[in-house]
Amino acid sequence: MAIVIGVNPGGRGKFAVSALYWSGSLPAWVIAMRAHSGVDEVLKDIMGVCGEWGELKTVAIDAPLSWSSSPTGIRTVDQTLQEKLPLWAPKTWVRPPNVIPGAIAVQGPALAWRLAYESAQGQLSPMILVETHPRISLANRYPDLSQAIIEYGQTAVSYNLRRLHIQKMVERFIQESLLKFETPHPATPSELDALVSSLVALALAFPECGLSTELFASAEIQPVGERTVAILSPVSSS
């Protein structure tokens, strides 16, 4: 039926893409899980997946797609996301765009611009394009996995332990019948972030899947157009 994509725009070999195929019911199929080094590679991958599997509906990018005009660079949405952090989460999870590493701060908006351009040229279907924050999405949905969520991206934690944390979260997605994998499971923090971003994309495009999102307005400087910030909502207790 349709494709949704999540992207974590890291540096060389860490520009991760996760593509989900939605057939109308869960689980969604993970049909692509790859890491690249630049926008051109990612765009080629996305266009290839869409050509093979179906129409692209939503792309969720784990990078700031807007800026603040204030001297601090802090956006109103950054302050809102800070307020969404649980008490156990590090405050460093949310940082203004002007202090985020260059690969993320540059390649995220660059990919958004290219996707919007290709859509306007008719090379890709019209799509929802949003900014997202996968770690806050994980914290909202899985507070019982707090240690894994905190440590899976920390370089001070051993490689093997980070892999175990990532696999623990992937197993939860499978147990909940959210995802079925046609690819190897994510093995790096950037791949997991891309996968979670693709779940945000799925929730936005197909709310009937049972996932819900919280949406926030972006900042006043919007070089790639007006973009919403979206994260997964906490699981309802009802």
N, C-alpha and C positions, 0 to 999 in steps of 0.2 A: 504493500500500500504506500508507505512513505518512509522517509529517512529523517532522523534527527541527529545532530552532531554536537559533541562537546569538545572544546579545545583548551589545552593548557600551553600557552606560548612561551616555553622556556628557551634556553640557548641551544647551542649545537648539540644535536642528538637528543634534545629534551623538549622539542616542540611536538607535544603529544596530541593525537586525534583519536576520538572514540566515536564510532558511528553505530547507531541502533536502527534496526528495521522493525517497524510497527505494522503488524498484520491485522490489528483490530482487537487483540486481546493479549493479556500478559501470559507468559513472559515475553518481553521484547528481546529480539535477537541482537547480540553484539556481533556485528559483521565485519568491523574493522577496528583494530587497536594497534596503532603504529606511532613511532616517534620520528620526527624529521628535524631539519635544521633551519628552515627558512620558509617564508610565506609562499614562494612559488611552488615548493614541494607540497606543502599542505593544500594549496588550492588545487593542484593537479590531482592529489589524492581524493579530495572531496568531490571534484567533478567526475572522477572515475567511478567512485562509489555510487554517486547519483545516477550516472549513466547506466550502471549495471543493475541497480536495485530499485530505484524509484524516485519520486519527487522529493526534493529537499523542503522540509517544513520549517525547521528552527535550528539556529546555531547559537550555542551558549559559550561565551568566551571568558575564561578565567583571567581577566586583565581589565584595568580601568579603561573605559571607552569615553570618558569625559574628564574635564579638569575644572578646578576652582580658580577664580580670579583673586582669591585672598592671598596675602603674603605667605601664609603657612602652607598653602596648597591643599588644606583639608576641605573636602567636599561635605556638604550636608549629609549626603548618603553615607559617607565614611562614619560620621558621628552616629547615624542611625544604626549602622552595622555594629559599631562598638557597643551600643546599647543592647544589641541582640546576643552578644557573647555571653555564654554561661559563665558562672563564677570560676569554674575550673579551667577555662580557656585562656591562653596567653593573650595579652592585649596586643602583642605584635602581629597577630593575625590580620589586623586591619591597619593599613598604612596609607597615607595620602599618595597619589600618583607620583609626585615629584621625588619620593624616596624609594620607589620600587625599582629593582634592577632593570637596566636598560633593555635587555632582551624582551622582558615581559611588557614594559611600558611602551616600547616602540612596536614590537611585532604584533601585539594584540590589536591595537588600532589599525595597523597596516593591513592585517588580515580582514578586519571588519570593512575597511574601505574597499578592498579588492572584491570581497563578496558582494557588497552593495553595488559596485560597478558592474560586475559580471551579471548580476540580476537585472540591472537597468538595461544592459545590452542584450538581454534575452538568452544568455548562455546558462543561466541558472533560473529556476522558478522564483517568484517572489517569496521571501522568507521572513520569519521573525528573527531578529538579531539582537541578542541581549548580552549584558555583562552579568557575570555570576561569581559566586564565592563558594567553592566546593567544601571547604573545611567547616564553614558555618552551616552549610546544608547538612553535613554529616553530624555535627554537634546537635542540631535541631532534631534530627530523626533518630539518632542512636546515642543518647547520653550515657547509656550503659557501657559503651565502648570508648569511654573518655580517654583512657590511657593509650589505646591504639590510635585514636584520632590525634592526640597531642604528639605522639612519638613517630608516626610513620614518615614524617617529613624532616625529622631532626637529624642532622649529620653527626651529632654526638652519639646517636644510638647506633648500635652495630648494624651492619648490612643485613645479617640474617634475621635480627629482631624486627627490622623495618619490613622485611618481606613477610614475616609472620603476621604483623599488624595488618598489612595490606590484604593478605589472604583471608584473615578473619572477617574483614569487612565485605570482601567479595562473597564469601560463604553466606553472609547474612542476606545479601541481595538474592542469592540463589535460593536460600531457604524460604524467603518471602515470595518466591516466584516472580520477582521483578525482572530478572535477566536470565537468559540462556546464552551460552557462549559458543560461537562458531570460530572463535579465535583463542589463542592462549590468554590466560588471565593476566591482568596488569601486574607488572613486576617492579615498577618504580613509582615514586610519589607523583611524578608528572603524569604517568599513565592513569593512576587512580584518580587524580584530579580531573583529567579529561573524561573519565568514565562517569564520575559524579556529575560533572557539567552536562553530560549527555542525558542524564536522568532529569536534570532541570529542564533541558530542552524538550524531553518527552512530556513532562508534566504540563508545560506551556502549550504544546501543540495538541495534546490529547488528554485533557483533564479527566476524561472517562477512564483513564488507566488507574485512577485511584490515588495518584500522587497529587499533592497540592503545593502551591507556591505562595510566597510573599513577594510583592512587587513594590519597588521604591523608585521615585523619580531620580533622574540623574542630575548632574551639575550644570552650571550655566554655560561653560565652554564645551561645545559638542562638535568636534571636528569631523566626526563620522556620522553625524545626524543624531537625532534625539533617541537615546537608548535607555531602556528600563534596566534596572538592576533586579535580578530575580534569584531567590534562594528557596530551597525546599522548606516547607512548613513542618513544625513538629507533628508527630503522629497524634491523631485525635484520641482522647481517652474514652470517647463514647463507643 
